[in-house]
Amino acid sequence: MSSDEFINWLKRVPKAELHLHIDGSMQPKRMLSLAKKNGISLPYDSLDAVQAAYAFEDLQSFLDLYYLGASVLLEEDDFFHLMMDYLLKCREQNIVHAEIMIEPQTYAPNGVSFATMMSGFKRAIKQAHDQWGQSVILILSFLRHLSEQDALEMLEQATDFRDDLMAIGLASSELGNPPQKFSQLYQEAARLGFRLSAHAGEEGPADFIWQALKGLDVERIDHGVRCVDDPELVDFLCERQIPLTVCPLSNTKLRVFETMHQHTVLSLLDRGLCVTINSDDPAYFGGYLNENYIALHEHLGMNQAQALRLVENSFKASFLSPERKQAFIKQVHATE
């Protein structure tokens, strides 16, 4: 199989994406149009100006721009269009199942209610399901730079939409905000029946991964690439088959790795860890899911056998039922 044939196969194979922040999928054109509609002042007057701002120095400089972009979301239709833009990208890239992180704490300071956000998101998800069978799970993601009390209050608001939310996550800046800061939140979410995941080991140390696993009792780690700093942790993740939702283009954009050639995701895969490929905040990091797979092929020589394992892992690591996981994996192998 030539490289071009391999890339064409990558594009058409059914895939799942498990690490996607919906605000991070906001395309510059949408950001500018919503800002104009809602009378929000942004320090950009053109698409080129927005794109020039994407030269991040670190995670915090990215987050500053990320929250500024999210400030343009005020009305139900805004959230509908944000979600639908990403779901249309799923259709284009054969992402048949998406587990999407939504972060209501981002919008609350702007007076946006939980109900306004959810009404827009749910309308887009229903339309995508009805039109082409798109599968979606929503993850209620909390901002770790805010207090645990703030998160607990948001979790209480979420009870009105319990049937629409499968899991919780923990995002935003790791440094200074260890997982153990949110132990009460995770105990309460577990009591309510949520599945549990958390960002750990992106900019934070390997110990944060241990804290998320043992202190928060999560079943899936978002990022987790710092696990390589602790051989015992790597062995533990492999033995327990605890999934890592790795985001290669994000990692290089934010200088977790200086270049893609340095990325360790394929070596972790070959050691038997349950790693998956995801785009994180694709509008900001230069590529959606297919572009992440293609980057691994072009820079790390990923072959079809490795790509198949990664795609299979994306379904195995999902929060879908065992029956739906197997049905999707069967579709994957039909493309070989």
C-alpha positions in Angstrom: 0.0 0.0 0.0 1.5 3.4 -1.0 1.5 6.3 1.3 -1.3 8.0 -0.7 -3.4 4.8 -0.5 -2.8 4.5 3.2 -3.8 8.1 3.8 -7.0 7.6 1.8 -7.7 4.5 3.9 -7.2 6.5 7.1 -9.7 9.1 5.9 -12.4 6.6 5.2 -12.0 4.2 8.1 -14.7 4.7 10.8 -13.2 6.3 13.9 -14.2 7.5 17.4 -12.9 10.7 19.0 -12.8 10.7 22.8 -11.0 13.9 23.6 -12.6 17.0 22.1 -13.4 20.3 23.7 -16.3 21.7 21.8 -15.1 25.3 22.4 -11.8 24.3 20.9 -13.5 23.3 17.6 -14.8 26.9 17.0 -13.6 27.9 13.6 -12.2 31.5 13.3 -15.0 32.5 10.8 -17.7 31.4 13.3 -15.9 33.2 16.1 -15.9 36.5 14.2 -19.5 36.1 13.0 -20.9 35.4 16.5 -18.9 38.3 17.9 -20.4 40.6 15.4 -23.9 39.3 16.0 -23.7 39.5 19.8 -21.8 42.8 19.9 -18.7 41.3 21.5 -15.5 43.2 21.0 -12.5 41.0 20.0 -9.0 42.2 19.4 -9.1 40.9 15.8 -10.5 42.4 12.7 -10.0 39.6 10.2 -9.5 35.9 9.8 -5.8 36.5 9.3 -5.6 38.3 12.6 -7.3 35.5 14.5 -5.0 32.9 12.9 -1.9 35.0 13.8 -3.0 34.9 17.4 -2.7 31.1 17.4 1.1 31.2 17.9 0.9 30.0 21.5 3.9 29.9 23.8 2.4 27.5 26.4 -0.9 26.1 27.7 -1.8 29.2 29.6 -1.4 31.5 26.5 -3.6 29.1 24.6 -6.2 29.1 27.4 -6.4 32.9 27.4 -7.3 32.9 23.8 -9.6 29.9 24.2 -11.7 31.6 26.8 -11.8 34.9 24.9 -13.2 33.0 21.9 -15.8 31.3 24.0 -17.1 34.7 25.2 -18.9 35.1 21.9 -21.3 32.3 22.8 -24.5 33.7 24.4 -27.7 32.4 22.8 -29.1 28.9 22.1 -28.4 29.2 18.3 -24.8 30.0 19.0 -24.4 26.7 20.8 -26.3 24.9 18.1 -24.0 26.2 15.4 -20.8 25.5 17.4 -21.9 21.9 17.9 -23.2 21.4 14.4 -19.9 22.8 12.9 -18.0 20.0 14.7 -20.5 17.3 13.9 -20.4 18.2 10.2 -16.6 17.8 10.5 -17.3 14.3 12.0 -19.3 13.4 9.0 -16.6 14.7 6.7 -13.8 12.7 8.5 -15.8 9.5 9.2 -15.8 10.1 13.0 -18.8 7.9 13.6 -18.8 8.3 17.4 -17.7 11.4 19.3 -17.3 12.0 23.1 -17.5 15.7 23.5 -16.4 17.8 26.5 -18.7 20.7 27.3 -17.7 23.3 29.9 -20.6 25.4 31.3 -18.3 27.1 33.8 -16.8 28.9 30.8 -20.1 30.6 29.9 -21.6 31.2 33.3 -19.7 34.5 33.9 -21.4 35.8 30.7 -24.9 35.0 32.1 -25.4 31.9 30.0 -27.6 29.3 31.7 -27.0 25.6 31.7 -30.4 25.2 29.9 -29.5 27.6 27.1 -26.2 25.8 26.4 -27.8 22.4 26.5 -30.8 23.3 24.3 -28.4 24.4 21.5 -26.2 21.4 21.8 -29.0 18.9 22.0 -30.7 20.3 19.0 -27.6 19.9 16.9 -26.9 16.4 18.2 -30.4 15.3 17.4 -30.3 16.7 13.9 -26.9 15.0 13.2 -28.3 11.7 14.5 -31.5 11.9 12.5 -29.7 12.9 9.3 -26.7 10.6 9.2 -26.7 8.5 12.4 -24.0 10.4 14.2 -23.3 8.9 17.7 -22.5 11.4 20.5 -21.8 11.2 24.2 -21.5 14.4 26.2 -18.9 14.8 29.0 -19.4 17.4 31.6 -16.0 18.9 31.9 -14.9 21.1 34.9 -12.3 23.8 35.0 -9.6 23.0 37.5 -8.4 26.6 37.9 -11.7 27.3 39.6 -12.7 26.0 43.0 -14.1 22.6 43.9 -17.1 24.4 45.4 -17.8 26.1 42.0 -17.6 22.7 40.3 -19.9 21.1 42.9 -22.5 23.8 42.3 -22.3 23.2 38.5 -22.7 19.5 39.0 -25.9 20.2 40.9 -27.2 22.3 38.0 -26.4 19.3 35.7 -28.9 17.1 37.5 -31.7 18.5 35.3 -29.9 17.1 32.3 -28.6 13.8 33.9 -29.9 11.7 31.0 -28.0 13.8 28.5 -24.6 13.6 30.2 -22.6 10.3 30.5 -19.4 11.3 32.2 -17.4 14.0 33.9 -13.9 15.3 33.1 -11.4 17.7 34.5 -9.7 20.2 32.2 -7.9 23.6 32.1 -4.5 24.4 33.5 -2.9 21.5 35.5 -0.1 23.4 37.2 -1.1 24.4 40.7 -4.3 22.4 40.4 -3.7 18.8 41.2 -6.4 16.1 40.8 -6.7 15.7 44.5 -8.2 19.2 44.7 -11.4 17.7 43.3 -11.8 14.5 45.4 -15.2 15.5 46.8 -16.5 16.4 43.3 -15.5 13.0 42.0 -17.0 11.2 44.9 -20.3 13.0 44.3 -20.2 12.3 40.6 -19.6 8.6 41.2 -22.5 8.5 43.6 -24.7 10.0 40.8 -23.6 7.3 38.4 -21.3 9.4 36.1 -18.4 7.7 34.3 -15.1 9.3 35.4 -12.2 10.8 33.4 -9.7 13.5 34.0 -6.9 15.4 32.3 -3.6 14.5 33.8 0.0 14.3 32.7 0.0 16.8 29.9 1.9 19.8 31.5 1.6 18.2 34.9 3.8 15.4 36.2 3.3 11.7 36.2 2.2 11.9 39.8 -0.9 13.7 38.7 -1.8 10.6 36.7 -1.4 8.5 39.9 -3.6 11.0 41.8 -6.3 10.8 39.1 -6.3 7.0 39.2 -6.0 6.4 42.9 -7.5 9.6 44.4 -10.3 10.3 41.9 -10.8 6.6 40.7 -11.0 7.6 37.1 -11.3 5.0 34.4 -9.7 7.0 31.6 -6.9 9.5 31.5 -7.0 12.5 29.1 -3.5 13.1 27.6 -1.3 11.1 30.1 1.9 11.4 28.0 4.0 12.2 31.1 3.5 8.6 32.2 6.8 7.8 30.4 8.6 9.6 33.3 7.5 6.7 35.7 8.2 3.2 34.5 6.0 1.7 37.2 3.1 3.9 36.0 3.6 2.7 32.4 3.5 -0.9 33.6 0.3 -0.2 35.7 -1.5 1.5 32.7 -0.6 -1.4 30.5 -1.6 -4.1 32.9 -4.9 -2.4 33.7 -5.5 -1.3 30.1 -6.4 2.2 31.3 -7.0 4.3 28.2 -5.0 7.4 27.4 -6.7 9.9 25.1 -3.6 11.3 23.4 -3.6 14.5 21.2 -0.5 14.6 19.0 -0.9 17.9 17.2 -2.0 19.6 20.5 1.1 18.2 22.2 3.4 19.7 19.6 1.6 23.0 19.4 1.8 23.5 23.2 5.4 22.2 23.3 4.8 19.1 25.3 7.0 17.7 22.6 9.1 20.1 20.5 8.5 18.2 17.3 6.2 15.3 16.2 9.3 13.2 15.7 9.8 13.2 19.5 6.2 12.0 20.3 6.0 8.8 22.2 2.5 7.7 21.4 3.5 4.9 19.0 6.1 3.5 21.4 3.4 3.4 24.1 1.1 1.6 21.6 3.8 -0.9 20.8 4.3 -1.5 24.5 0.7 -2.6 24.8 -0.9 0.5 26.3 -4.5 1.4 25.3 -3.6 4.7 23.7 -6.1 6.6 21.4 -5.7 9.5 18.9 -7.7 12.7 19.3 -7.7 16.3 18.3 -8.3 18.1 21.6 -8.9 21.7 20.3 -8.7 21.2 16.5 -9.5 24.8 15.4 -6.6 26.1 17.4 -4.0 23.3 17.0 -3.9 22.9 13.2 -5.9 19.8 12.5 -8.9 17.6 13.2 -8.8 13.9 13.9 -7.7 12.8 10.4 -4.9 15.3 10.4 -3.6 13.8 13.7 -3.5 10.3 12.2 -1.8 11.6 9.1 0.8 13.4 11.1 1.7 10.2 12.9 2.1 8.5 9.5 4.2 11.3 8.0 6.5 12.0 10.9 6.6 8.7 12.8 6.1 6.2 10.1 2.9 4.8 11.5 1.8 1.8 9.5 -1.6 0.3 8.9 -1.3 -2.3 11.7 -0.6 0.4 14.2 -3.4 2.6 12.8 -5.8 -0.2 13.1 -4.9 -0.8 16.8 -5.4 2.9 17.5 -8.8 3.0 15.7 -9.9 -0.1 17.6 -8.7 1.4 20.8 -10.8 4.5 20.1 -13.9 2.4 20.4 -12.7 0.0 23.1 -11.9 3.1 25.3 -15.2 4.8 24.7 -18.1 5.0 27.1 -20.3 3.0 24.7 -22.0 -0.3 25.6 -20.0 -3.4 24.8 -22.4 -4.3 22.0 -22.1 -0.9 20.3 -18.3 -1.1 20.6 -18.2 -4.4 18.8 -20.6 -3.2 16.1 -18.3 -0.2 15.3 -15.1 -2.4 15.4 -16.8 -4.7 12.9 -17.3 -1.7 10.6 -13.6 -0.8 11.0 -12.4 -4.2 9.8 -14.8 -4.1 6.8 -12.6 -1.3 5.4 -9.3 -3.4 5.4 
